[in-house]
Amino acid sequence: MGAVRLRNLGEAVHLYAPPDSPSSLAVDAGQVVTVAGPMKEIDDAYICGEGDDARAFPKSRWEVDVPRSMKKPVAESVDEKGGEV
């Protein structure tokens, strides 16, 4: 079972735990949370988890956060004369 990191793009929000758990998580704008389980992407949301544990994260508020160590370096652009663009 994998996990995905999501960044909150909007205002602070509460993520509620499953009904049998009293805990919830306050997520500030810009904060990254790790969500357990597989992720499926649909037109307007990321669906994380499976079955009764699945949760939708609207794309208007959330984006997938790729850790800096996993990002590919961006090649520098050069013009025809060898100078940087």
C-alpha positions, 0 to 999 in steps of 0.5 A: 500500500502506497502513500501520497503527499498532498499540498493544501492550496486553499484556506485552512481546513479540517480533515476528519478521521474515520467515524470510529475515531474522534481525531481530526487534523487541521491543515493550514494553507500550504501545508503538506499531508501524507495520505495512506493508500493508493491514489486515483485521479479523476477530472476534478479530484484525487481519490485516496484510499479504497472502499469505505476509507476512500477520501476525495481531495478536490483539485481546486484545493489540493495538489500532489506534492513531489518531494524535492529529492524526487524532482528531476533537475531542469536543464538550463536553456541556451541560445544558438550562440551558447549563451543562457536564455 
